[in-house]
Amino acid sequence: GDRYSKAECDAMLAREILAYEAALDRCLTHPVPVGMKIALVSWTYNVGAGAACKSTLVRKANAGDLTGACNELPRWNRAGGRVIRGLSNRRGAERAMCHAALKEAA
């Protein structure tokens, strides 16, 4: 029965995103371009910090293979063992953002 205004919901979401970013920062030790970081925070918010930090994606990023890290995003398109179109679309958008950030940084 809780009710919140749009402003309250926006504030709660902003706090959550900052928490997920902080969790990702604890395991992502290699610097990444801003646009890539935004894509990875979006992904982390969706999959959870524990899964993100244990992932091949973060291992690749920490090893300096940023392109390889971006290319891991589409693998995270399942829920309950099934491919979900919405997750495929989301991961595709995050991958595109990730690669665009690498191009801009080059």
N, CA, C and O atoms as a Tinker XYZ file with bonds, in Angstrom:
   424  protein
     1  N      0.787000   -1.201000    0.000000    73     2
     2  CA     0.000000    0.000000    0.000000    64     1     3
     3  C      0.832000    1.270000    0.000000    63     2     4     5
     4  O      0.284000    2.369000    0.084000    81     3
     5  N      2.167000    1.133000   -0.094000    73     3     6
     6  CA     2.996000    2.345000   -0.108000    64     5     7
     7  C      2.735000    3.137000   -1.381000    63     6     8     9
     8  O      2.467000    2.571000   -2.441000    81     7
     9  N      2.819000    4.437000   -1.257000    73     7    10
    10  CA     2.659000    5.317000   -2.410000    64     9    11
    11  C      3.790000    6.326000   -2.393000    63    10    12    13
    12  O      4.147000    6.861000   -1.343000    81    11
    13  N      4.344000    6.578000   -3.552000    73    11    14
    14  CA     5.449000    7.521000   -3.681000    64    13    15
    15  C      5.197000    8.438000   -4.871000    63    14    16    17
    16  O      4.578000    8.043000   -5.859000    81    15
    17  N      5.682000    9.650000   -4.758000    73    15    18
    18  CA     5.611000   10.575000   -5.884000    64    17    19
    19  C      6.695000   10.200000   -6.891000    63    18    20    21
    20  O      7.597000    9.422000   -6.580000    81    19
    21  N      6.603000   10.754000   -8.094000    73    19    22
    22  CA     7.646000   10.517000   -9.089000    64    21    23
    23  C      8.992000   10.993000   -8.571000    63    22    24    25
    24  O     10.005000   10.322000   -8.770000    81    23
    25  N      9.014000   12.139000   -7.910000    73    23    26
    26  CA    10.272000   12.673000   -7.365000    64    25    27
    27  C     10.861000   11.722000   -6.323000    63    26    28    29
    28  O     12.074000   11.514000   -6.293000    81    27
    29  N     10.018000   11.148000   -5.477000    73    27    30
    30  CA    10.502000   10.200000   -4.466000    64    29    31
    31  C     11.045000    8.933000   -5.139000    63    30    32    33
    32  O     12.082000    8.406000   -4.736000    81    31
    33  N     10.343000    8.456000   -6.157000    73    31    34
    34  CA    10.810000    7.269000   -6.895000    64    33    35
    35  C     12.141000    7.549000   -7.585000    63    34    36    37
    36  O     13.046000    6.714000   -7.566000    81    35
    37  N     12.254000    8.727000   -8.192000    73    35    38
    38  CA    13.516000    9.099000   -8.846000    64    37    39
    39  C     14.653000    9.142000   -7.836000    63    38    40    41
    40  O     15.760000    8.690000   -8.131000    81    39
    41  N     14.397000    9.679000   -6.651000    73    39    42
    42  CA    15.434000    9.763000   -5.610000    64    41    43
    43  C     15.840000    8.372000   -5.128000    63    42    44    45
    44  O     17.022000    8.113000   -4.900000    81    43
    45  N     14.863000    7.477000   -4.971000    73    43    46
    46  CA    15.178000    6.108000   -4.541000    64    45    47
    47  C     16.002000    5.388000   -5.604000    63    46    48    49
    48  O     16.958000    4.684000   -5.281000    81    47
    49  N     15.635000    5.564000   -6.863000    73    47    50
    50  CA    16.387000    4.942000   -7.949000    64    49    51
    51  C     17.816000    5.480000   -7.994000    63    50    52    53
    52  O     18.762000    4.713000   -8.173000    81    51
    53  N     17.973000    6.779000   -7.835000    73    51    54
    54  CA    19.316000    7.380000   -7.851000    64    53    55
    55  C     20.179000    6.801000   -6.732000    63    54    56    57
    56  O     21.359000    6.523000   -6.945000    81    55
    57  N     19.607000    6.618000   -5.548000    73    55    58
    58  CA    20.365000    6.021000   -4.430000    64    57    59
    59  C     20.765000    4.584000   -4.747000    63    58    60    61
    60  O     21.891000    4.170000   -4.469000    81    59
    61  N     19.838000    3.827000   -5.330000    73    59    62
    62  CA    20.132000    2.442000   -5.692000    64    61    63
    63  C     21.253000    2.368000   -6.724000    63    62    64    65
    64  O     22.167000    1.552000   -6.601000    81    63
    65  N     21.180000    3.213000   -7.729000    73    63    66
    66  CA    22.203000    3.205000   -8.774000    64    65    67
    67  C     23.569000    3.527000   -8.188000    63    66    68    69
    68  O     24.564000    2.898000   -8.549000    81    67
    69  N     23.624000    4.503000   -7.284000    73    67    70
    70  CA    24.902000    4.840000   -6.641000    64    69    71
    71  C     25.438000    3.660000   -5.840000    63    70    72    73
    72  O     26.645000    3.421000   -5.817000    81    71
    73  N     24.549000    2.924000   -5.185000    73    71    74
    74  CA    24.982000    1.752000   -4.410000    64    73    75
    75  C     25.548000    0.672000   -5.336000    63    74    76    77
    76  O     26.563000    0.053000   -5.017000    81    75
    77  N     24.898000    0.447000   -6.474000    73    75    78
    78  CA    25.399000   -0.552000   -7.412000    64    77    79
    79  C     26.711000   -0.102000   -8.042000    63    78    80    81
    80  O     27.599000   -0.920000   -8.281000    81    79
    81  N     26.836000    1.185000   -8.309000    73    79    82
    82  CA    28.097000    1.701000   -8.847000    64    81    83
    83  C     29.230000    1.501000   -7.846000    63    82    84    85
    84  O     30.330000    1.094000   -8.220000    81    83
    85  N     28.962000    1.784000   -6.579000    73    83    86
    86  CA    29.987000    1.602000   -5.544000    64    85    87
    87  C     30.395000    0.135000   -5.438000    63    86    88    89
    88  O     31.578000   -0.171000   -5.287000    81    87
    89  N     29.430000   -0.767000   -5.516000    73    87    90
    90  CA    29.739000   -2.200000   -5.457000    64    89    91
    91  C     30.587000   -2.610000   -6.655000    63    90    92    93
    92  O     31.547000   -3.366000   -6.508000    81    91
    93  N     30.239000   -2.117000   -7.834000    73    91    94
    94  CA    31.027000   -2.429000   -9.036000    64    93    95
    95  C     32.433000   -1.858000   -8.907000    63    94    96    97
    96  O     33.406000   -2.509000   -9.287000    81    95
    97  N     32.545000   -0.650000   -8.375000    73    95    98
    98  CA    33.862000   -0.020000   -8.204000    64    97    99
    99  C     34.790000   -0.841000   -7.314000    63    98   100   101
   100  O     36.008000   -0.789000   -7.480000    81    99
   101  N     34.230000   -1.596000   -6.375000    73    99   102
   102  CA    35.060000   -2.408000   -5.480000    64   101   103
   103  C     35.721000   -3.574000   -6.207000    63   102   104   105
   104  O     36.761000   -4.066000   -5.769000    81   103
   105  N     35.127000   -4.019000   -7.312000    73   103   106
   106  CA    35.733000   -5.157000   -8.022000    64   105   107
   107  C     36.280000   -4.778000   -9.392000    63   106   108   109
   108  O     37.065000   -5.538000   -9.960000    81   107
   109  N     35.899000   -3.646000   -9.936000    73   107   110
   110  CA    36.400000   -3.202000  -11.234000    64   109   111
   111  C     37.616000   -2.324000  -10.985000    63   110   112   113
   112  O     37.486000   -1.145000  -10.655000    81   111
   113  N     38.794000   -2.905000  -11.145000    73   111   114
   114  CA    40.025000   -2.215000  -10.761000    64   113   115
   115  C     40.699000   -1.488000  -11.921000    63   114   116   117
   116  O     41.541000   -0.619000  -11.695000    81   115
   117  N     40.348000   -1.825000  -13.145000    73   115   118
   118  CA    40.944000   -1.181000  -14.323000    64   117   119
   119  C     40.077000    0.017000  -14.708000    63   118   120   121
   120  O     38.852000   -0.102000  -14.740000    81   119
   121  N     40.683000    1.162000  -14.999000    73   119   122
   122  CA    39.863000    2.309000  -15.400000    64   121   123
   123  C     39.163000    2.048000  -16.737000    63   122   124   125
   124  O     39.727000    1.431000  -17.641000    81   123
   125  N     37.924000    2.533000  -16.838000    73   123   126
   126  CA    37.145000    2.385000  -18.067000    64   125   127
   127  C     36.566000    3.747000  -18.446000    63   126   128   129
   128  O     36.371000    4.597000  -17.576000    81   127
   129  N     36.287000    3.966000  -19.735000    73   127   130
   130  CA    35.677000    5.230000  -20.150000    64   129   131
   131  C     34.298000    5.421000  -19.514000    63   130   132   133
   132  O     33.639000    4.449000  -19.144000    81   131
   133  N     33.875000    6.658000  -19.391000    73   131   134
   134  CA    32.620000    6.988000  -18.710000    64   133   135
   135  C     31.427000    6.250000  -19.316000    63   134   136   137
   136  O     30.623000    5.677000  -18.580000    81   135
   137  N     31.299000    6.254000  -20.636000    73   135   138
   138  CA    30.165000    5.580000  -21.263000    64   137   139
   139  C     30.154000    4.087000  -20.997000    63   138   140   141
   140  O     29.090000    3.488000  -20.840000    81   139
   141  N     31.329000    3.485000  -20.945000    73   139   142
   142  CA    31.415000    2.062000  -20.619000    64   141   143
   143  C     30.976000    1.839000  -19.184000    63   142   144   145
   144  O     30.264000    0.878000  -18.889000    81   143
   145  N     31.397000    2.721000  -18.295000    73   143   146
   146  CA    31.026000    2.593000  -16.883000    64   145   147
   147  C     29.508000    2.676000  -16.727000    63   146   148   149
   148  O     28.920000    1.925000  -15.949000    81   147
   149  N     28.873000    3.590000  -17.467000    73   147   150
   150  CA    27.418000    3.711000  -17.396000    64   149   151
   151  C     26.760000    2.403000  -17.835000    63   150   152   153
   152  O     25.829000    1.929000  -17.185000    81   151
   153  N     27.239000    1.821000  -18.931000    73   151   154
   154  CA    26.690000    0.549000  -19.411000    64   153   155
   155  C     26.886000   -0.554000  -18.372000    63   154   156   157
   156  O     25.990000   -1.367000  -18.146000    81   155
   157  N     28.059000   -0.578000  -17.743000    73   155   158
   158  CA    28.336000   -1.630000  -16.758000    64   157   159
   159  C     27.533000   -1.442000  -15.479000    63   158   160   161
   160  O     27.147000   -2.426000  -14.849000    81   159
   161  N     27.276000   -0.217000  -15.088000    73   159   162
   162  CA    26.434000    0.016000  -13.907000    64   161   163
   163  C     25.001000   -0.427000  -14.209000    63   162   164   165
   164  O     24.349000   -1.030000  -13.356000    81   163
   165  N     24.510000   -0.137000  -15.405000    73   163   166
   166  CA    23.176000   -0.584000  -15.801000    64   165   167
   167  C     23.082000   -2.106000  -15.725000    63   166   168   169
   168  O     22.120000   -2.654000  -15.187000    81   167
   169  N     24.087000   -2.774000  -16.268000    73   167   170
   170  CA    24.145000   -4.240000  -16.235000    64   169   171
   171  C     24.204000   -4.761000  -14.805000    63   170   172   173
   172  O     23.502000   -5.708000  -14.452000    81   171
   173  N     25.049000   -4.135000  -13.981000    73   171   174
   174  CA    25.190000   -4.555000  -12.589000    64   173   175
   175  C     23.887000   -4.380000  -11.830000    63   174   176   177
   176  O     23.517000   -5.236000  -11.026000    81   175
   177  N     23.189000   -3.282000  -12.076000    73   175   178
   178  CA    21.890000   -3.042000  -11.437000    64   177   179
   179  C     20.929000   -4.175000  -11.776000    63   178   180   181
   180  O     20.111000   -4.564000  -10.943000    81   179
   181  N     21.020000   -4.702000  -12.979000    73   179   182
   182  CA    20.111000   -5.750000  -13.426000    64   181   183
   183  C     20.514000   -7.135000  -12.942000    63   182   184   185
   184  O     19.650000   -7.927000  -12.565000    81   183
   185  N     21.813000   -7.445000  -12.943000    73   183   186
   186  CA    22.245000   -8.812000  -12.613000    64   185   187
   187  C     22.691000   -8.974000  -11.164000    63   186   188   189
   188  O     22.803000  -10.096000  -10.670000    81   187
   189  N     22.944000   -7.867000  -10.487000    73   187   190
   190  CA    23.419000   -7.919000   -9.106000    64   189   191
   191  C     24.931000   -7.790000   -9.027000    63   190   192   193
   192  O     25.658000   -8.265000   -9.900000    81   191
   193  N     25.384000   -7.148000   -7.979000    73   191   194
   194  CA    26.816000   -6.892000   -7.823000    64   193   195
   195  C     27.612000   -8.183000   -7.631000    63   194   196   197
   196  O     28.732000   -8.297000   -8.131000    81   195
   197  N     27.055000   -9.140000   -6.924000    73   195   198
   198  CA    27.770000  -10.398000   -6.711000    64   197   199
   199  C     28.057000  -11.111000   -8.019000    63   198   200   201
   200  O     29.186000  -11.533000   -8.270000    81   199
   201  N     27.035000  -11.243000   -8.851000    73   199   202
   202  CA    27.215000  -11.899000  -10.151000    64   201   203
   203  C     28.157000  -11.091000  -11.029000    63   202   204   205
   204  O     29.017000  -11.653000  -11.708000    81   203
   205  N     27.997000   -9.778000  -11.015000    73   203   206
   206  CA    28.856000   -8.927000  -11.845000    64   205   207
   207  C     30.320000   -9.092000  -11.446000    63   206   208   209
   208  O     31.185000   -9.280000  -12.302000    81   207
   209  N     30.587000   -9.022000  -10.167000    73   207   210
   210  CA    31.978000   -9.061000   -9.706000    64   209   211
   211  C     32.642000  -10.413000   -9.934000    63   210   212   213
   212  O     33.868000  -10.482000  -10.029000    81   211
   213  N     31.870000  -11.483000  -10.024000    73   211   214
   214  CA    32.427000  -12.818000  -10.266000    64   213   215
   215  C     32.493000  -13.159000  -11.750000    63   214   216   217
   216  O     32.908000  -14.259000  -12.116000    81   215
   217  N     32.086000  -12.225000  -12.603000    73   215   218
   218  CA    31.903000  -12.528000  -14.020000    64   217   219
   219  C     33.185000  -12.484000  -14.835000    63   218   220   221
   220  O     34.172000  -11.854000  -14.455000    81   219
   221  N     33.136000  -13.172000  -15.968000    73   219   222
   222  CA    34.198000  -13.094000  -16.968000    64   221   223
   223  C     34.310000  -11.669000  -17.487000    63   222   224   225
   224  O     35.411000  -11.205000  -17.784000    81   223
   225  N     33.190000  -10.972000  -17.601000    73   223   226
   226  CA    33.193000   -9.593000  -18.081000    64   225   227
   227  C     34.113000   -8.727000  -17.231000    63   226   228   229
   228  O     34.960000   -8.014000  -17.769000    81   227
   229  N     33.960000   -8.779000  -15.923000    73   227   230
   230  CA    34.803000   -7.964000  -15.038000    64   229   231
   231  C     36.244000   -8.456000  -15.074000    63   230   232   233
   232  O     37.170000   -7.646000  -15.022000    81   231
   233  N     36.450000   -9.758000  -15.162000    73   231   234
   234  CA    37.830000  -10.278000  -15.268000    64   233   235
   235  C     38.503000   -9.734000  -16.523000    63   234   236   237
   236  O     39.664000   -9.328000  -16.478000    81   235
   237  N     37.783000   -9.723000  -17.638000    73   235   238
   238  CA    38.352000   -9.190000  -18.875000    64   237   239
   239  C     38.643000   -7.694000  -18.745000    63   238   240   241
   240  O     39.708000   -7.230000  -19.153000    81   239
   241  N     37.714000   -6.954000  -18.187000    73   239   242
   242  CA    37.929000   -5.511000  -18.009000    64   241   243
   243  C     39.145000   -5.258000  -17.129000    63   242   244   245
   244  O     39.969000   -4.402000  -17.450000    81   243
   245  N     39.269000   -5.979000  -16.040000    73   243   246
   246  CA    40.396000   -5.790000  -15.131000    64   245   247
   247  C     41.724000   -6.179000  -15.774000    63   246   248   249
   248  O     42.776000   -5.675000  -15.382000    81   247
   249  N     41.678000   -7.067000  -16.756000    73   247   250
   250  CA    42.892000   -7.463000  -17.483000    64   249   251
   251  C     43.213000   -6.474000  -18.606000    63   250   252   253
   252  O     44.226000   -6.614000  -19.291000    81   251
   253  N     42.344000   -5.469000  -18.791000    73   251   254
   254  CA    42.574000   -4.474000  -19.831000    64   253   255
   255  C     41.929000   -4.810000  -21.167000    63   254   256   257
   256  O     42.084000   -4.060000  -22.131000    81   255
   257  N     41.212000   -5.923000  -21.241000    73   255   258
   258  CA    40.520000   -6.314000  -22.472000    64   257   259
   259  C     39.125000   -5.691000  -22.460000    63   258   260   261
   260  O     38.133000   -6.382000  -22.227000    81   259
   261  N     39.054000   -4.384000  -22.712000    73   259   262
   262  CA    37.789000   -3.674000  -22.613000    64   261   263
   263  C     36.826000   -4.072000  -23.730000    63   262   264   265
   264  O     35.620000   -4.162000  -23.498000    81   263
   265  N     37.336000   -4.309000  -24.928000    73   263   266
   266  CA    36.480000   -4.771000  -26.025000    64   265   267
   267  C     35.890000   -6.134000  -25.681000    63   266   268   269
   268  O     34.698000   -6.373000  -25.875000    81   267
   269  N     36.721000   -7.008000  -25.177000    73   267   270
   270  CA    36.240000   -8.328000  -24.759000    64   269   271
   271  C     35.200000   -8.230000  -23.661000    63   270   272   273
   272  O     34.237000   -8.996000  -23.646000    81   271
   273  N     35.386000   -7.292000  -22.742000    73   271   274
   274  CA    34.408000   -7.093000  -21.671000    64   273   275
   275  C     33.072000   -6.651000  -22.260000    63   274   276   277
   276  O     32.026000   -7.183000  -21.889000    81   275
   277  N     33.098000   -5.686000  -23.170000    73   275   278
   278  CA    31.857000   -5.229000  -23.824000    64   277   279
   279  C     31.150000   -6.389000  -24.520000    63   278   280   281
   280  O     29.924000   -6.497000  -24.487000    81   279
   281  N     31.935000   -7.244000  -25.142000    73   279   282
   282  CA    31.362000   -8.361000  -25.893000    64   281   283
   283  C     30.764000   -9.445000  -25.002000    63   282   284   285
   284  O     30.068000  -10.330000  -25.500000    81   283
   285  N     31.017000   -9.396000  -23.719000    73   283   286
   286  CA    30.411000  -10.345000  -22.779000    64   285   287
   287  C     28.960000   -9.981000  -22.453000    63   286   288   289
   288  O     28.183000  -10.848000  -22.052000    81   287
   289  N     28.595000   -8.735000  -22.618000    73   287   290
   290  CA    27.259000   -8.284000  -22.209000    64   289   291
   291  C     26.116000   -9.108000  -22.798000    63   290   292   293
   292  O     25.196000   -9.457000  -22.059000    81   291
   293  N     26.127000   -9.438000  -24.093000    73   291   294
   294  CA    24.994000  -10.205000  -24.651000    64   293   295
   295  C     24.795000  -11.584000  -24.017000    63   294   296   297
   296  O     23.718000  -12.167000  -24.135000    81   295
   297  N     25.801000  -12.097000  -23.362000    73   295   298
   298  CA    25.669000  -13.417000  -22.717000    64   297   299
   299  C     24.696000  -13.383000  -21.540000    63   298   300   301
   300  O     24.214000  -14.429000  -21.104000    81   299
   301  N     24.407000  -12.197000  -21.027000    73   299   302
   302  CA    23.573000  -12.031000  -19.831000    64   301   303
   303  C     22.127000  -11.744000  -20.232000    63   302   304   305
   304  O     21.550000  -10.737000  -19.821000    81   303
   305  N     21.550000  -12.632000  -21.032000    73   303   306
   306  CA    20.212000  -12.408000  -21.562000    64   305   307
   307  C     19.212000  -13.478000  -21.135000    63   306   308   309
   308  O     18.194000  -13.681000  -21.797000    81   307
   309  N     19.499000  -14.157000  -20.037000    73   307   310
   310  CA    18.634000  -15.261000  -19.603000    64   309   311
   311  C     18.057000  -14.994000  -18.218000    63   310   312   313
   312  O     18.666000  -14.335000  -17.375000    81   311
   313  N     16.877000  -15.523000  -18.024000    73   311   314
   314  CA    16.241000  -15.553000  -16.703000    64   313   315
   315  C     15.589000  -16.919000  -16.579000    63   314   316   317
   316  O     14.864000  -17.348000  -17.476000    81   315
   317  N     15.838000  -17.589000  -15.495000    73   315   318
   318  CA    15.295000  -18.932000  -15.325000    64   317   319
   319  C     15.768000  -19.898000  -16.393000    63   318   320   321
   320  O     15.068000  -20.852000  -16.734000    81   319
   321  N     16.981000  -19.644000  -16.930000    73   319   322
   322  CA    17.549000  -20.521000  -17.941000    64   321   323
   323  C     17.040000  -20.279000  -19.346000    63   322   324   325
   324  O     17.484000  -20.940000  -20.286000    81   323
   325  N     16.110000  -19.337000  -19.510000    73   323   326
   326  CA    15.544000  -19.066000  -20.829000    64   325   327
   327  C     16.006000  -17.710000  -21.341000    63   326   328   329
   328  O     16.140000  -16.760000  -20.570000    81   327
   329  N     16.248000  -17.624000  -22.640000    73   327   330
   330  CA    16.579000  -16.348000  -23.276000    64   329   331
   331  C     15.327000  -15.476000  -23.236000    63   330   332   333
   332  O     14.239000  -15.905000  -23.620000    81   331
   333  N     15.502000  -14.255000  -22.766000    73   331   334
   334  CA    14.401000  -13.298000  -22.667000    64   333   335
   335  C     14.661000  -12.157000  -23.654000    63   334   336   337
   336  O     15.709000  -11.513000  -23.604000    81   335
   337  N     13.714000  -11.916000  -24.538000    73   335   338
   338  CA    13.898000  -10.903000  -25.570000    64   337   339
   339  C     14.224000   -9.531000  -24.966000    63   338   340   341
   340  O     15.108000   -8.834000  -25.462000    81   339
   341  N     13.527000   -9.149000  -23.916000    73   339   342
   342  CA    13.788000   -7.853000  -23.295000    64   341   343
   343  C     15.212000   -7.749000  -22.763000    63   342   344   345
   344  O     15.841000   -6.695000  -22.867000    81   343
   345  N     15.723000   -8.841000  -22.194000    73   343   346
   346  CA    17.107000   -8.841000  -21.707000    64   345   347
   347  C     18.082000   -8.801000  -22.877000    63   346   348   349
   348  O     19.116000   -8.138000  -22.801000    81   347
   349  N     17.763000   -9.499000  -23.949000    73   347   350
   350  CA    18.618000   -9.444000  -25.143000    64   349   351
   351  C     18.679000   -8.016000  -25.675000    63   350   352   353
   352  O     19.750000   -7.532000  -26.042000    81   351
   353  N     17.536000   -7.346000  -25.716000    73   351   354
   354  CA    17.499000   -5.963000  -26.185000    64   353   355
   355  C     18.303000   -5.048000  -25.263000    63   354   356   357
   356  O     19.070000   -4.203000  -25.724000    81   355
   357  N     18.117000   -5.228000  -23.961000    73   355   358
   358  CA    18.839000   -4.399000  -22.990000    64   357   359
   359  C     20.345000   -4.614000  -23.104000    63   358   360   361
   360  O     21.114000   -3.654000  -23.138000    81   359
   361  N     20.761000   -5.877000  -23.163000    73   359   362
   362  CA    22.196000   -6.163000  -23.278000    64   361   363
   363  C     22.762000   -5.621000  -24.593000    63   362   364   365
   364  O     23.898000   -5.149000  -24.633000    81   363
   365  N     21.977000   -5.689000  -25.658000    73   363   366
   366  CA    22.427000   -5.138000  -26.934000    64   365   367
   367  C     22.653000   -3.641000  -26.842000    63   366   368   369
   368  O     23.637000   -3.123000  -27.370000    81   367
   369  N     21.748000   -2.948000  -26.174000    73   367   370
   370  CA    21.893000   -1.496000  -26.002000    64   369   371
   371  C     23.104000   -1.174000  -25.129000    63   370   372   373
   372  O     23.847000   -0.234000  -25.413000    81   371
   373  N     23.302000   -1.959000  -24.063000    73   371   374
   374  CA    24.464000   -1.733000  -23.195000    64   373   375
   375  C     25.768000   -2.012000  -23.951000    63   374   376   377
   376  O     26.752000   -1.291000  -23.791000    81   375
   377  N     25.764000   -3.054000  -24.768000    73   375   378
   378  CA    26.963000   -3.377000  -25.567000    64   377   379
   379  C     27.272000   -2.248000  -26.547000    63   378   380   381
   380  O     28.428000   -1.855000  -26.701000    81   379
   381  N     26.249000   -1.734000  -27.201000    73   379   382
   382  CA    26.446000   -0.628000  -28.141000    64   381   383
   383  C     27.006000    0.599000  -27.423000    63   382   384   385
   384  O     27.908000    1.261000  -27.936000    81   383
   385  N     26.477000    0.902000  -26.246000    73   383   386
   386  CA    26.976000    2.032000  -25.452000    64   385   387
   387  C     28.426000    1.808000  -25.045000    63   386   388   389
   388  O     29.245000    2.726000  -25.071000    81   387
   389  N     28.721000    0.587000  -24.676000    73   387   390
   390  CA    30.063000    0.214000  -24.248000    64   389   391
   391  C     31.064000    0.406000  -25.393000    63   390   392   393
   392  O     32.113000    1.022000  -25.207000    81   391
   393  N     30.739000   -0.120000  -26.563000    73   391   394
   394  CA    31.628000    0.010000  -27.717000    64   393   395
   395  C     31.759000    1.464000  -28.170000    63   394   396   397
   396  O     32.845000    1.893000  -28.559000    81   395
   397  N     30.669000    2.222000  -28.122000    73   395   398
   398  CA    30.730000    3.638000  -28.501000    64   397   399
   399  C     31.673000    4.399000  -27.584000    63   398   400   401
   400  O     32.415000    5.273000  -28.033000    81   399
   401  N     31.644000    4.066000  -26.299000    73   399   402
   402  CA    32.541000    4.721000  -25.338000    64   401   403
   403  C     34.004000    4.395000  -25.648000    63   402   404   405
   404  O     34.874000    5.256000  -25.520000    81   403
   405  N     34.273000    3.157000  -26.055000    73   403   406
   406  CA    35.647000    2.784000  -26.402000    64   405   407
   407  C     36.112000    3.537000  -27.645000    63   406   408   409
   408  O     37.265000    3.962000  -27.721000    81   407
   409  N     35.215000    3.702000  -28.623000    73   407   410
   410  CA    35.553000    4.448000  -29.838000    64   409   411
   411  C     35.855000    5.904000  -29.492000    63   410   412   413
   412  O     36.829000    6.467000  -29.991000    81   411
   413  N     35.034000    6.516000  -28.645000    73   411   414
   414  CA    35.230000    7.914000  -28.257000    64   413   415
   415  C     36.539000    8.104000  -27.514000    63   414   416   417
   416  O     37.202000    9.132000  -27.656000    81   415
   417  N     36.908000    7.106000  -26.718000    73   415   418
   418  CA    38.111000    7.206000  -25.896000    64   417   419
   419  C     39.383000    6.997000  -26.721000    63   418   420   421
   420  O     40.469000    7.403000  -26.308000    81   419
   421  N     39.244000    6.366000  -27.881000    73   419   422
   422  CA    40.411000    6.046000  -28.699000    64   421   423
   423  C     40.991000    7.272000  -29.391000    63   422   424
   424  O     41.980000    7.162000  -30.117000    81   423
